[in-house]
């Protein structure tokens, strides 16, 4: 009697744990996907498109894409810590500005994408990347004023910050929703796609 009751309870617990974890990717998959996005962010931090008077860096594309897909903590790791490491390797002066700015940008995009307008995930992601672009431009402009101690230098770089943020937001949305990366992520992470 007791053993059959224990067996019954054990089966119920196993089923409930299995159902509870059905929609959550395993820790190994989450860590691996976060590391892949972080590596892409670091790699793209080293490469800038030369434009007259400056460079456009493509790391914002990866940050926006990762933040739409990942939870806020993982998005912070990709955006904030990935940018910190990329700057530490390639251009260390603004690395703490990158940590705060891109970290906050990624968290806000992730929060908007996952916790607002659940019936309209594309709209929520669009709002998120728009707010994230504003955070990125504002953060880097204020950060450059602080790091370089000159308002004029920050203002000369403002058009490039706006272009970089816009390019990152638009390409991140296109890659996620039009090129099928979100569906690939959902399949890889074993999460059913509600969209």
N, CA, C and O of each residue as an XYZ file, in Angstrom:
780
protein
N       0.823     -1.194      0.000
C       0.000      0.000      0.000
C       0.867      1.259      0.000
O       0.668      2.152     -0.824
N       1.836      1.333      0.929
C       2.711      2.499      1.021
C       3.584      2.614     -0.212
O       3.795      3.713     -0.726
N       4.100      1.475     -0.699
C       4.969      1.538     -1.873
C       4.187      1.964     -3.111
O       4.722      2.714     -3.927
N       2.964      1.525     -3.282
C       2.177      1.956     -4.439
C       1.824      3.439     -4.336
O       1.775      4.138     -5.349
N       1.578      3.921     -3.114
C       1.309      5.338     -2.922
C       2.550      6.167     -3.246
O       2.446      7.208     -3.895
N       3.714      5.720     -2.801
C       4.965      6.426     -3.103
C       5.243      6.435     -4.606
O       5.699      7.432     -5.165
N       4.958      5.300     -5.243
C       5.155      5.224     -6.671
C       4.210      6.198     -7.396
O       4.616      6.863     -8.349
N       2.961      6.278     -6.944
C       1.987      7.194     -7.530
C       2.441      8.654     -7.360
O       2.406      9.434     -8.312
N       2.862      9.009     -6.155
C       3.330     10.374     -5.879
C       4.574     10.680     -6.705
O       4.710     11.777     -7.247
N       5.479      9.713     -6.802
C       6.707      9.897     -7.578
C       6.379     10.163     -9.044
O       6.989     11.035     -9.663
N       5.420      9.419     -9.609
C       5.032      9.635    -10.999
C       4.398     11.013    -11.195
O       4.658     11.683    -12.194
N       3.576     11.428    -10.251
C       2.947     12.749    -10.341
C       3.996     13.866    -10.290
O       3.911     14.839    -11.039
N       4.978     13.717     -9.407
C       6.042     14.721     -9.292
C       6.851     14.765    -10.577
O       7.166     15.845    -11.075
N       7.189     13.610    -11.114
C       7.949     13.579    -12.369
C       7.184     14.247    -13.501
O       7.755     15.009    -14.281
N       5.861     13.952    -13.591
C       5.054     14.582    -14.633
C       4.982     16.091    -14.470
O       5.084     16.834    -15.446
N       4.805     16.541    -13.235
C       4.689     17.989    -13.038
C       6.009     18.693    -13.309
O       6.011     19.797    -13.855
N       7.138     18.078    -12.940
C       8.445     18.666    -13.243
C       8.668     18.682    -14.750
O       9.173     19.660    -15.301
N       8.286     17.591    -15.413
C       8.440     17.524    -16.860
C       7.585     18.593    -17.542
O       8.058     19.265    -18.458
N       6.334     18.758    -17.106
C       5.467     19.792    -17.683
C       5.973     21.185    -17.369
O       5.873     22.086    -18.202
N       6.520     21.373    -16.166
C       7.020     22.685    -15.769
C       8.222     23.080    -16.624
O       8.361     24.249    -16.983
N       9.082     22.134    -16.952
C      10.302     22.419    -17.707
C      10.117     22.285    -19.211
O      11.054     22.524    -19.973
N       8.907     21.902    -19.651
C       8.685     21.676    -21.075
C       8.940     22.937    -21.904
O       9.460     22.850    -23.017
N       8.582     24.094    -21.377
C       8.705     25.334    -22.131
C       9.966     26.111    -21.787
O      10.115     27.254    -22.220
N      10.865     25.532    -21.031
C      12.107     26.199    -20.663
C      13.283     25.456    -21.294
O      13.391     24.239    -21.143
N      14.161     26.166    -21.997
C      15.333     25.491    -22.541
C      16.247     25.028    -21.409
O      16.270     25.624    -20.332
N      16.989     23.973    -21.666
C      17.895     23.475    -20.634
C      18.991     24.502    -20.373
O      19.270     25.361    -21.209
N      19.602     24.396    -19.206
C      20.666     25.337    -18.825
C      21.831     25.260    -19.809
O      22.429     26.282    -20.146
N      22.152     24.062    -20.267
C      23.260     23.904    -21.207
C      22.987     24.642    -22.515
O      23.862     25.325    -23.048
N      21.775     24.499    -23.021
C      21.410     25.175    -24.278
C      21.427     26.681    -24.080
O      21.936     27.411    -24.931
N      20.872     27.162    -22.958
C      20.835     28.611    -22.702
C      22.242     29.180    -22.579
O      22.534     30.235    -23.144
N      23.104     28.506    -21.860
C      24.487     28.986    -21.694
C      25.210     28.987    -23.036
O      25.932     29.932    -23.355
N      25.020     27.938    -23.816
C      25.684     27.838    -25.117
C      25.209     28.933    -26.068
O      26.031     29.575    -26.722
N      23.906     29.157    -26.155
C      23.381     30.187    -27.046
C      23.816     31.587    -26.599
O      24.110     32.447    -27.429
N      23.854     31.807    -25.285
C      24.337     33.094    -24.769
C      25.801     33.289    -25.145
O      26.202     34.381    -25.547
N      26.598     32.230    -25.014
C      28.021     32.325    -25.361
C      28.230     32.575    -26.852
O      29.131     33.322    -27.234
N      27.409     31.960    -27.693
C      27.524     32.178    -29.147
C      27.209     33.636    -29.493
O      27.943     34.271    -30.251
N      26.117     34.160    -28.937
C      25.776     35.564    -29.186
C      26.851     36.500    -28.638
O      27.183     37.509    -29.261
N      27.388     36.161    -27.476
C      28.438     36.994    -26.878
C      29.690     37.002    -27.758
O      30.308     38.049    -27.951
N      30.060     35.844    -28.288
C      31.213     35.759    -29.187
C      30.979     36.576    -30.458
O      31.890     37.243    -30.949
N      29.761     36.524    -30.986
C      29.438     37.340    -32.174
C      29.545     38.827    -31.855
O      30.042     39.603    -32.672
N      29.082     39.228    -30.675
C      29.171     40.628    -30.265
C      30.631     41.071    -30.172
O      30.987     42.145    -30.657
N      31.465     40.253    -29.556
C      32.895     40.588    -29.419
C      33.550     40.675    -30.792
O      34.338     41.583    -31.053
N      33.222     39.729    -31.665
C      33.825     39.740    -33.006
C      33.404     40.984    -33.795
O      34.232     41.602    -34.463
N      32.133     41.349    -33.720
C      31.660     42.505    -34.478
C      32.104     43.830    -33.852
O      32.095     44.864    -34.520
N      32.490     43.803    -32.576
C      33.033     45.021    -31.948
C      34.392     45.373    -32.549
O      34.838     46.517    -32.461
N      35.042     44.394    -33.155
C      36.362     44.637    -33.738
C      36.277     45.181    -35.157
O      37.273     45.636    -35.721
N      35.076     45.130    -35.729
C      34.934     45.491    -37.139
C      33.985     46.669    -37.270
O      32.838     46.609    -36.829
N      34.468     47.729    -37.874
C      33.627     48.892    -38.108
C      33.593     49.234    -39.579
O      34.597     49.107    -40.280
N      32.433     49.669    -40.047
C      32.307     50.120    -41.429
C      32.784     51.563    -41.480
O      32.236     52.426    -40.794
N      33.797     51.827    -42.286
C      34.344     53.179    -42.379
C      33.367     54.083    -43.122
O      32.941     53.790    -44.239
N      33.029     55.183    -42.472
C      32.198     56.218    -43.084
C      32.934     57.540    -42.916
O      33.800     57.640    -42.046
N      32.628     58.544    -43.701
C      33.356     59.815    -43.574
C      33.281     60.374    -42.152
O      32.200     60.691    -41.655
N      34.423     60.489    -41.516
C      34.493     61.056    -40.176
C      34.333     60.079    -39.042
O      34.310     60.498    -37.885
N      34.219     58.788    -39.319
C      34.062     57.832    -38.227
C      33.843     56.413    -38.700
O      34.152     56.066    -39.840
N      33.301     55.590    -37.801
C      33.017     54.182    -38.091
C      31.637     53.826    -37.560
O      31.176     54.389    -36.567
N      30.984     52.884    -38.233
C      29.751     52.284    -37.736
C      30.066     50.855    -37.328
O      30.550     50.067    -38.141
N      29.797     50.518    -36.080
C      30.066     49.174    -35.586
C      28.778     48.357    -35.618
O      27.696     48.861    -35.318
N      28.917     47.093    -35.987
C      27.756     46.234    -36.195
C      27.354     45.428    -34.964
O      26.459     44.586    -35.041
N      28.010     45.679    -33.827
C      27.692     44.907    -32.623
C      26.253     45.146    -32.160
O      25.674     44.288    -31.494
N      25.672     46.289    -32.497
C      24.285     46.557    -32.101
C      23.305     45.592    -32.752
O      22.243     45.322    -32.191
N      23.635     45.077    -33.906
C      22.769     44.100    -34.573
C      22.648     42.852    -33.701
O      21.547     42.352    -33.470
N      23.781     42.355    -33.221
C      23.791     41.152    -32.391
C      23.116     41.429    -31.051
O      22.371     40.591    -30.543
N      23.376     42.599    -30.482
C      22.775     42.931    -29.182
C      21.257     42.968    -29.292
O      20.562     42.406    -28.445
N      20.738     43.618    -30.318
C      19.280     43.686    -30.504
C      18.690     42.307    -30.763
O      17.665     41.950    -30.181
N      19.321     41.538    -31.623
C      18.832     40.193    -31.937
C      18.827     39.309    -30.691
O      17.830     38.649    -30.398
N      19.938     39.298    -29.964
C      20.034     38.468    -28.760
C      19.037     38.910    -27.700
O      18.440     38.072    -27.024
N      18.851     40.212    -27.550
C      17.937     40.713    -26.526
C      16.488     40.359    -26.842
O      15.697     40.146    -25.924
N      16.129     40.293    -28.110
C      14.770     39.883    -28.484
C      14.545     38.420    -28.117
O      13.449     38.041    -27.703
N      15.580     37.602    -28.268
C      15.433     36.162    -28.073
C      15.668     35.700    -26.637
O      14.969     34.808    -26.155
N      16.630     36.288    -25.955
C      17.063     35.790    -24.644
C      16.340     36.500    -23.506
O      15.711     37.539    -23.700
N      16.448     35.903    -22.293
C      15.857     36.555    -21.124
C      16.736     37.741    -20.707
O      17.860     37.859    -21.196
N      16.263     38.615    -19.825
C      17.011     39.845    -19.505
C      18.432     39.617    -18.973
O      19.342     40.366    -19.327
N      18.636     38.602    -18.135
C      19.986     38.363    -17.625
C      20.930     37.938    -18.742
O      22.039     38.460    -18.860
N      20.486     36.991    -19.559
C      21.317     36.533    -20.674
C      21.565     37.666    -21.665
O      22.654     37.775    -22.227
N      20.558     38.504    -21.879
C      20.721     39.659    -22.767
C      21.770     40.621    -22.207
O      22.568     41.175    -22.963
N      21.773     40.822    -20.881
C      22.784     41.685    -20.266
C      24.182     41.098    -20.460
O      25.133     41.829    -20.736
N      24.302     39.797    -20.318
C      25.617     39.151    -20.510
C      26.103     39.379    -21.939
O      27.265     39.725    -22.155
N      25.221     39.186    -22.905
C      25.601     39.389    -24.312
C      25.911     40.855    -24.581
O      26.970     41.184    -25.116
N      24.981     41.739    -24.208
C      25.141     43.154    -24.529
C      26.171     43.858    -23.677
O      27.078     44.497    -24.211
N      26.053     43.758    -22.372
C      26.944     44.488    -21.474
C      28.324     43.891    -21.352
O      29.325     44.548    -21.638
N      28.376     42.639    -20.925
C      29.675     41.997    -20.699
C      30.381     41.712    -22.022
O      31.601     41.845    -22.111
N      29.624     41.321    -23.053
C      30.232     41.110    -24.370
C      30.856     42.383    -24.911
O      31.953     42.347    -25.469
N      30.166     43.515    -24.752
C      30.719     44.804    -25.210
C      31.913     45.223    -24.374
O      32.880     45.775    -24.900
N      31.853     44.966    -23.078
C      32.994     45.268    -22.198
C      34.234     44.502    -22.651
O      35.316     45.076    -22.765
N      34.074     43.217    -22.907
C      35.215     42.399    -23.337
C      35.702     42.844    -24.717
O      36.907     42.952    -24.945
N      34.770     43.104    -25.636
C      35.172     43.566    -26.963
C      35.947     44.863    -26.904
O      36.960     45.013    -27.588
N      35.482     45.810    -26.092
C      36.205     47.077    -25.953
C      37.536     46.885    -25.227
O      38.526     47.540    -25.554
N      37.557     45.992    -24.249
C      38.799     45.734    -23.517
C      39.879     45.222    -24.466
O      41.055     45.551    -24.311
N      39.477     44.423    -25.440
C      40.433     43.866    -26.398
C      40.825     44.887    -27.457
O      42.005     45.027    -27.776
N      39.834     45.607    -28.007
C      40.087     46.425    -29.183
C      40.207     47.919    -28.916
O      40.962     48.604    -29.607
N      39.480     48.443    -27.926
C      39.481     49.885    -27.695
C      39.052     50.140    -26.251
O      37.878     50.406    -25.998
N      39.992     50.061    -25.294
C      39.620     50.002    -23.878
C      39.097     51.285    -23.234
O      38.492     51.208    -22.165
N      39.297     52.440    -23.822
C      38.914     53.682    -23.148
C      37.432     53.731    -22.753
O      37.138     54.043    -21.599
N      36.482     53.436    -23.657
C      35.066     53.527    -23.264
C      34.454     52.203    -22.815
O      33.240     52.033    -22.924
N      35.252     51.258    -22.316
C      34.711     49.927    -22.047
C      33.635     49.925    -20.957
O      32.698     49.132    -21.039
N      33.739     50.781    -19.945
C      32.720     50.805    -18.904
C      31.455     51.530    -19.379
O      30.351     51.232    -18.922
N      31.627     52.471    -20.286
C      30.464     53.101    -20.922
C      29.705     52.030    -21.717
O      28.475     51.988    -21.691
N      30.436     51.178    -22.413
C      29.808     50.094    -23.179
C      29.094     49.110    -22.269
O      27.994     48.655    -22.582
N      29.715     48.779    -21.143
C      29.096     47.844    -20.195
C      27.727     48.362    -19.755
O      26.732     47.640    -19.817
N      27.687     49.603    -19.317
C      26.438     50.168    -18.800
C      25.433     50.407    -19.925
O      24.269     50.021    -19.817
N      25.884     51.041    -20.998
C      24.957     51.425    -22.073
C      24.384     50.213    -22.794
O      23.166     50.078    -22.906
N      25.251     49.331    -23.283
C      24.749     48.166    -24.014
C      24.058     47.175    -23.083
O      23.121     46.490    -23.493
N      24.510     47.096    -21.836
C      23.834     46.226    -20.875
C      22.409     46.682    -20.619
O      21.479     45.876    -20.648
N      22.236     47.978    -20.368
C      20.897     48.530    -20.145
C      20.037     48.414    -21.399
O      18.855     48.077    -21.323
N      20.634     48.693    -22.541
C      19.926     48.561    -23.817
C      19.385     47.134    -23.979
O      18.215     46.949    -24.313
N      20.222     46.141    -23.748
C      19.815     44.741    -23.928
C      18.736     44.334    -22.935
O      17.793     43.634    -23.305
N      18.855     44.754    -21.692
C      17.852     44.402    -20.679
C      16.494     44.998    -21.034
O      15.473     44.318    -20.935
N      16.478     46.253    -21.442
C      15.204     46.906    -21.789
C      14.563     46.235    -23.001
O      13.355     46.002    -23.009
N      15.354     45.923    -24.020
C      14.801     45.241    -25.201
C      14.222     43.885    -24.809
O      13.132     43.520    -25.249
N      14.949     43.147    -23.985
C      14.485     41.830    -23.554
C      13.207     41.927    -22.730
O      12.271     41.156    -22.942
N      13.163     42.869    -21.794
C      11.954     43.044    -20.981
C      10.751     43.401    -21.850
O       9.663     42.855    -21.670
N      10.954     44.318    -22.789
C       9.857     44.706    -23.682
C       9.420     43.522    -24.552
O       8.224     43.305    -24.749
N      10.376     42.768    -25.066
C      10.061     41.668    -25.981
C       9.351     40.509    -25.292
O       8.540     39.820    -25.911
N       9.653     40.290    -24.010
C       9.121     39.110    -23.329
C       7.940     39.395    -22.413
O       7.147     38.493    -22.140
N       7.806     40.615    -21.937
C       6.808     40.861    -20.901
C       5.756     41.904    -21.256
O       4.894     42.198    -20.428
N       5.797     42.470    -22.450
C       4.751     43.409    -22.855
C       4.134     42.925    -24.161
O       4.791     42.256    -24.959
N       2.902     43.258    -24.366
C       2.173     42.923    -25.596
C       2.407     41.477    -26.033
O       2.856     41.223    -27.150
N       2.102     40.543    -25.151
C       2.377     39.131    -25.441
C       1.631     38.625    -26.672
O       2.065     37.664    -27.306
N       0.518     39.263    -27.012
C      -0.226     38.852    -28.212
C       0.374     39.423    -29.492
O       0.019     38.994    -30.590
N       1.282     40.392    -29.357
C       1.905     41.038    -30.512
C       3.427     41.110    -30.298
O       3.959     42.193    -30.053
N       4.128     39.977    -30.385
C       5.560     39.982    -30.076
C       6.408     40.830    -31.024
O       7.427     41.384    -30.612
N       5.996     40.937    -32.295
C       6.766     41.761    -33.229
C       6.672     43.234    -32.856
O       7.668     43.956    -32.915
N       5.494     43.678    -32.475
C       5.308     45.072    -32.058
C       6.098     45.333    -30.778
O       6.759     46.363    -30.647
N       6.023     44.387    -29.830
C       6.768     44.539    -28.573
C       8.269     44.623    -28.835
O       8.964     45.433    -28.221
N       8.767     43.792    -29.742
C      10.192     43.835    -30.094
C      10.551     45.151    -30.765
O      11.608     45.720    -30.494
N       9.677     45.638    -31.639
C       9.915     46.920    -32.301
C       9.987     48.071    -31.317
O      10.855     48.937    -31.424
N       9.068     48.080    -30.354
C       9.106     49.115    -29.314
C      10.388     48.968    -28.496
O      11.036     49.959    -28.161
N      10.745     47.725    -28.179
C      11.959     47.477    -27.393
C      13.221     47.969    -28.077
O      14.049     48.630    -27.449
N      13.382     47.652    -29.373
C      14.606     48.088    -30.052
C      14.631     49.595    -30.260
O      15.703     50.197    -30.330
N      13.447     50.210    -30.360
C      13.397     51.673    -30.480
C      13.855     52.332    -29.179
O      14.669     53.256    -29.191
N      13.323     51.847    -28.067
C      13.766     52.379    -26.763
C      15.245     52.065    -26.550
O      15.992     52.895    -26.033
N      15.664     50.865    -26.950
C      17.076     50.486    -26.826
C      17.983     51.395    -27.640
O      19.082     51.726    -27.195
N      17.542     51.805    -28.824
C      18.340     52.719    -29.649
C      18.500     54.071    -28.964
O      19.579     54.664    -28.992
N      17.423     54.557    -28.350
C      17.499     55.825    -27.619
C      18.466     55.698    -26.442
O      19.261     56.603    -26.189
N      18.398     54.584    -25.730
C      19.310     54.349    -24.603
C      20.755     54.322    -25.092
O      21.638     54.904    -24.462
N      20.996     53.647    -26.213
C      22.356     53.535    -26.746
C      22.914     54.904    -27.138
O      24.044     55.241    -26.786
N      22.126     55.683    -27.861
C      22.595     57.004    -28.309
C      22.835     57.918    -27.109
O      23.869     58.581    -27.030
N      21.898     57.954    -26.187
C      22.038     58.803    -24.998
C      23.216     58.358    -24.143
O      24.014     59.185    -23.701
N      23.325     57.063    -23.910
C      24.404     56.544    -23.073
C      25.787     56.828    -23.635
O      26.689     57.252    -22.912
N      25.944     56.590    -24.933
C      27.257     56.840    -25.536
C      27.573     58.324    -25.638
O      28.730     58.719    -25.497
N      26.572     59.142    -25.877
C      26.828     60.585    -25.946
C      27.275     61.103    -24.577
O      28.271     61.820    -24.478
N      26.541     60.741    -23.527
C      26.929     61.160    -22.174
C      28.263     60.534    -21.760
O      29.087     61.177    -21.108
N      28.459     59.280    -22.145
C      29.716     58.597    -21.812
C      30.918     59.240    -22.477
O      31.978     59.360    -21.863
N      30.766     59.652    -23.720
C      31.886     60.301    -24.423
C      32.173     61.680    -23.842
O      33.326     62.110    -23.799
N      31.129     62.373    -23.395
C      31.371     63.655    -22.718
C      32.204     63.417    -21.465
O      33.122     64.183    -21.172
N      31.887     62.358    -20.725
C      32.621     62.047    -19.498
C      34.037     61.537    -19.784
O      35.004     62.011    -19.189
N      34.150     60.569    -20.699
C      35.451     59.947    -20.972
C      36.428     60.931    -21.618
O      37.596     60.995    -21.236
N      35.948     61.688    -22.588
C      36.846     62.584    -23.324
C      36.825     64.017    -22.802
O      37.581     64.861    -23.283
N      35.971     64.297    -21.827
C      35.874     65.620    -21.186
C      35.624     66.750    -22.173
O      36.078     67.874    -21.961
N      34.921     66.463    -23.228
C      34.603     67.516    -24.189
C      33.237     67.274    -24.814
O      32.978     66.211    -25.378
N      32.388     68.250    -24.709
C      31.040     68.197    -25.260
C      31.088     68.201    -26.790
O      30.292     67.524    -27.441
N      32.012     68.959    -27.354
C      32.094     69.101    -28.808
C      32.399     67.767    -29.485
O      31.798     67.440    -30.508
N      33.342     66.985    -28.911
C      33.689     65.699    -29.493
C      32.477     64.770    -29.497
O      32.211     64.086    -30.485
N      31.749     64.752    -28.390
C      30.556     63.894    -28.313
C      29.518     64.307    -29.340
O      28.849     63.452    -29.921
N      29.374     65.596    -29.571
C      28.388     66.067    -30.549
C      28.804     65.734    -31.989
O      27.947     65.502    -32.842
N      30.104     65.709    -32.259
C      30.540     65.342    -33.611
C      30.279     63.862    -33.892
O      30.094     63.471    -35.045
N      30.264     63.045    -32.846
C      30.021     61.606    -33.017
C      28.539     61.237    -32.927
O      28.174     60.092    -33.192
N      27.690     62.186    -32.559
C      26.266     61.900    -32.390
C      25.604     61.331    -33.648
O      24.851     60.364    -33.530
N      25.840     61.874    -34.840
C      25.199     61.277    -36.033
C      25.594     59.817    -36.250
O      24.782     59.019    -36.718
N      26.842     59.465    -35.911
C      27.283     58.074    -36.079
C      26.611     57.167    -35.058
O      26.273     56.024    -35.365
N      26.416     57.677    -33.844
C      25.709     56.902    -32.815
C      24.263     56.647    -33.246
O      23.747     55.540    -33.087
N      23.618     57.672    -33.790
C      22.233     57.522    -34.248
C      22.166     56.519    -35.399
O      21.286     55.659    -35.420
N      23.088     56.625    -36.353
C      23.108     55.694    -37.494
C      23.375     54.268    -37.026
O      22.739     53.329    -37.504
N      24.308     54.103    -36.099
C      24.640     52.766    -35.600
C      23.453     52.156    -34.849
O      23.136     50.982    -35.038
N      22.801     52.946    -34.005
C      21.642     52.449    -33.257
C      20.497     52.081    -34.188
O      19.842     51.058    -33.992
N      20.253     52.898    -35.189
C      19.178     52.635    -36.148
C      19.477     51.383    -36.965
O      18.611     50.528    -37.147
N      20.707     51.284    -37.453
C      21.113     50.106    -38.225
C      20.978     48.836    -37.387
O      20.470     47.825    -37.871
N      21.429     48.885    -36.136
C      21.324     47.725    -35.251
C      19.890     47.314    -34.993
O      19.561     46.128    -35.023
N      19.026     48.304    -34.736
C      17.624     48.004    -34.450
C      16.928     47.409    -35.672
O      16.214     46.413    -35.557
N      17.131     48.012    -36.829
C      16.451     47.548    -38.050
C      16.955     46.160    -38.463
O      16.155     45.264    -38.732
N      18.280     45.985    -38.513
C      18.812     44.680    -38.924
C      18.513     43.593    -37.895
O      18.272     42.446    -38.270
N      18.524     43.931    -36.607
C      18.165     42.956    -35.571
C      16.743     42.460    -35.743
O      16.479     41.263    -35.629
N      15.815     43.390    -36.021
C      14.418     43.000    -36.249
C      14.276     42.159    -37.520
O      13.554     41.163    -37.528
N      14.959     42.555    -38.584
C      14.867     41.809    -39.843
C      15.422     40.396    -39.670
O      14.801     39.429    -40.111
N      16.577     40.273    -39.035
C      17.166     38.946    -38.825
C      16.270     38.072    -37.957
O      16.115     36.878    -38.212
N      15.692     38.667    -36.946
C      14.852     37.897    -36.032
C      13.556     37.442    -36.684
O      13.218     36.260    -36.642
N      12.838     38.369    -37.281
C      11.483     38.080    -37.727
C      11.365     37.716    -39.200
O      10.481     36.939    -39.559
N      12.225     38.251    -40.066
C      12.097     37.981    -41.498
C      13.007     36.858    -41.976
O      12.669     36.151    -42.926
N      14.148     36.688    -41.334
C      15.117     35.685    -41.791
C      15.006     34.367    -41.035
O      15.787     33.447    -41.279
N      14.052     34.266    -40.127
C      13.792     32.991    -39.469
C      14.692     32.648    -38.298
O      14.683     31.504    -37.844
N      15.463     33.589    -37.795
C      16.354     33.258    -36.677
C      15.554     32.973    -35.410
O      15.965     32.146    -34.596
N      14.428     33.640    -35.232
C      13.612     33.365    -34.040
C      13.074     31.940    -34.075
O      13.095     31.247    -33.058
N      12.596     31.496    -35.226
C      12.107     30.120    -35.337
C      13.231     29.117    -35.108
O      13.035     28.098    -34.447
N      14.407     29.407    -35.654
C      15.564     28.538    -35.432
C      15.932     28.495    -33.956
O      16.234     27.429    -33.420
N      15.908     29.657    -33.294
C      16.200     29.710    -31.861
C      15.179     28.890    -31.078
O      15.552     28.116    -30.196
N      13.902     29.051    -31.390
C      12.860     28.318    -30.678
C      13.018     26.814    -30.864
O      12.818     26.041    -29.927
N      13.373     26.408    -32.062
C      13.576     24.981    -32.330
C      14.805     24.474    -31.587
O      14.772     23.394    -30.998
N      15.887     25.244    -31.608
C      17.125     24.829    -30.933
C      16.941     24.779    -29.428
O      17.436     23.867    -28.766
N      16.226     25.763    -28.884
C      16.028     25.828    -27.441
C      14.872     24.954    -26.973
O      14.600     24.883    -25.775
N      14.188     24.290    -27.898
C      13.049     23.413    -27.585
C      11.948     24.190    -26.883
O      11.374     23.718    -25.901
N      11.658     25.371    -27.385
C      10.587     26.205    -26.833
C       9.531     26.350    -27.926
O       9.866     26.701    -29.058
N       8.253     26.085    -27.606
C       7.219     26.294    -28.635
C       7.092     27.765    -28.968
O       7.123     28.619    -28.082
N       6.950     28.056    -30.253
C       6.867     29.441    -30.696
C       5.419     29.896    -30.638
O       4.588     29.394    -31.395
N       5.091     30.856    -29.736
C       3.716     31.310    -29.643
C       3.303     32.233    -30.777
O       2.112     32.436    -31.013
N       4.304     32.805    -31.497
C       3.983     33.783    -32.553
C       3.580     33.108    -33.842
O       3.280     33.784    -34.826
